[in-house]
Amino acid sequence: MPTNFCWLSGGYSHSGTIDNFVWKKISGPSTYILESPNSLRTKVSNLEKGIYEFELTITNKKGLTGKDTARVIVGEMSLNPKEIIFKDIEWIFPWYSAIEIKDFNLLMPQGIFKVYIQRDNNPQWEEVTPYSENSANKYDYFVETRSDGAGIYTYGSLYIFYYGTDTNDTPSAKIVY
């Protein structure tokens, strides 16, 4: 809050033809709008405070299905927030410029949090937004929730992506919750 929407994005790896995709809400408040429930990526809007769970089902031409869930937490930051700072994190290579905070899912209580980055050449903390395919931001983040990490990420890690080329420093990350 105050944002009352988010994006749900799914993916698959399958050599055959996919017949359909279906997003549906499986738990949470009754107020929501799934704008494109038959797409891999959909906007969910009209959200209210609470915890939602959405399920994506992908079906191939032979009728075989795969399912996964996404949890969306809508709320407000605490009036007395806490913070954790991770200092001097090294950049991950070779695919992209990112930093990783391992076991983030074990370190943080479940709920609302904000992510910030501080570069060595700038004393200011810059807020990092959640990952979005349509983002034009300098930084964004996501927490890996797939058990296999899509073959390149570690389950439970927080990744902060940087879309620039200056990676000659060891930035710090701050999580406010």
C-alpha positions in Angstrom: 0.0 0.0 0.0 -0.6 2.6 -1.4 -0.1 0.5 -4.5 -3.0 -1.9 -5.0 -1.7 -3.9 -7.9 1.2 -6.2 -8.9 2.4 -8.4 -11.8 2.4 -12.2 -11.7 4.9 -13.8 -14.1 5.2 -17.5 -14.9 7.5 -19.5 -17.0 8.1 -23.1 -18.2 10.6 -25.2 -19.9 9.1 -27.8 -22.2 9.9 -28.9 -25.7 6.3 -29.6 -26.7 3.4 -27.3 -27.5 1.6 -25.6 -24.6 -2.2 -25.6 -24.8 -3.0 -23.1 -22.2 -2.1 -21.0 -19.1 -4.5 -20.3 -16.3 -4.0 -18.1 -13.2 -6.5 -18.4 -10.4 -6.7 -17.1 -6.8 -6.6 -20.0 -4.3 -6.7 -18.0 -1.1 -6.8 -14.5 0.3 -9.2 -11.5 0.4 -12.1 -11.6 -2.0 -11.3 -8.3 -3.7 -9.0 -8.6 -6.8 -9.0 -8.4 -10.6 -6.9 -10.8 -12.7 -6.6 -8.8 -15.9 -5.2 -11.6 -18.2 -5.8 -14.9 -16.4 -4.9 -16.9 -19.6 -1.4 -15.4 -20.1 2.0 -16.2 -18.6 2.1 -12.7 -17.3 -0.9 -10.9 -15.8 -1.6 -7.8 -13.8 -3.5 -8.3 -10.5 -5.3 -5.1 -9.4 -7.9 -3.9 -6.9 -6.0 -5.6 -4.1 -6.7 -5.0 -0.5 -4.7 -5.5 2.7 -4.0 -9.2 3.3 -2.1 -12.3 1.9 -3.2 -13.6 -1.5 -2.1 -16.9 -3.1 -2.4 -17.3 -6.9 -1.9 -20.6 -8.8 -0.6 -20.9 -12.3 -1.5 -24.0 -14.2 0.2 -24.8 -17.5 -1.2 -27.5 -19.8 0.5 -29.0 -22.8 -1.3 -30.5 -25.9 -1.1 -34.0 -24.4 -3.0 -32.9 -21.3 0.0 -32.9 -18.9 0.0 -30.1 -16.4 2.4 -28.3 -14.2 1.4 -25.9 -11.3 3.1 -23.3 -9.1 1.9 -20.7 -6.7 2.8 -17.1 -6.0 2.1 -15.3 -2.8 1.3 -11.6 -2.7 1.4 -9.7 0.6 -0.4 -6.4 0.6 0.1 -4.3 3.7 1.8 -1.3 5.1 5.3 -0.8 6.6 5.4 -0.8 10.4 5.4 2.6 12.1 8.5 1.3 14.0 10.5 -0.3 11.2 13.6 -2.4 11.7 16.5 -2.8 9.4 19.3 -5.2 8.4 22.4 -4.0 6.6 24.6 -6.3 4.5 28.0 -4.6 3.9 30.5 -4.9 1.0 28.7 -7.4 -1.2 30.6 -8.5 -4.3 28.9 -8.5 -7.8 27.9 -11.8 -9.4 29.1 -12.5 -12.9 29.1 -13.5 -15.8 25.4 -13.3 -16.8 24.5 -9.9 -15.4 25.5 -7.4 -12.7 23.7 -8.4 -9.5 24.3 -8.9 -5.8 23.0 -11.9 -3.9 21.9 -12.1 -0.3 21.8 -15.9 0.4 19.1 -17.4 2.7 17.0 -14.2 2.6 13.9 -16.2 3.2 15.3 -17.5 6.5 16.7 -14.1 7.6 13.5 -12.1 7.1 10.1 -12.4 8.8 7.3 -12.9 6.3 5.7 -9.6 5.4 6.3 -6.2 3.9 9.8 -5.0 3.4 11.8 -2.4 1.3 15.2 -2.9 -0.3 17.9 -0.2 -0.6 21.4 -0.2 -2.1 24.3 2.0 -1.3 27.2 2.2 -3.7 30.8 2.9 -2.5 30.9 6.2 -4.4 27.5 7.5 -3.0 26.6 7.9 0.7 22.9 7.9 0.0 20.7 4.8 0.1 18.7 4.3 -3.1 15.4 2.4 -3.0 15.3 -0.7 -5.2 11.9 -1.7 -6.7 10.6 -5.2 -7.2 11.6 -6.8 -10.6 9.2 -6.1 -13.5 9.8 -6.9 -17.2 8.6 -3.4 -18.1 11.0 -1.7 -15.7 13.3 1.1 -16.8 14.9 1.4 -13.4 18.6 1.3 -12.6 18.1 -1.4 -10.0 15.4 -3.9 -9.2 15.2 -7.1 -7.0 13.5 -10.4 -6.6 13.5 -13.3 -4.1 14.0 -16.7 -5.7 11.0 -18.9 -4.8 11.5 -21.7 -7.3 13.1 -24.8 -5.7 15.3 -25.4 -8.7 16.1 -21.6 -9.2 15.6 -22.0 -12.9 19.0 -23.5 -13.0 20.9 -20.2 -12.3 19.5 -18.8 -9.0 19.6 -20.1 -5.4 16.3 -20.8 -3.7 15.6 -18.3 -0.9 18.2 -15.7 -2.1 17.5 -12.0 -2.7 19.0 -10.7 -5.9 19.5 -7.0 -6.6 20.0 -6.4 -10.3 22.0 -3.4 -11.7 21.5 -2.3 -15.3 24.7 -0.4 -15.7 28.3 -1.1 -16.2 30.2 0.3 -13.2 30.7 -2.7 -11.0 34.1 -1.8 -9.6 32.8 -1.5 -6.0 31.3 -3.6 -3.3 27.9 -2.1 -2.5 25.9 -2.5 0.7 22.2 -3.5 0.9 19.7 -2.5 3.5 16.4 -4.2 4.2 13.8 -2.3 6.1 10.8 -4.3 7.5 
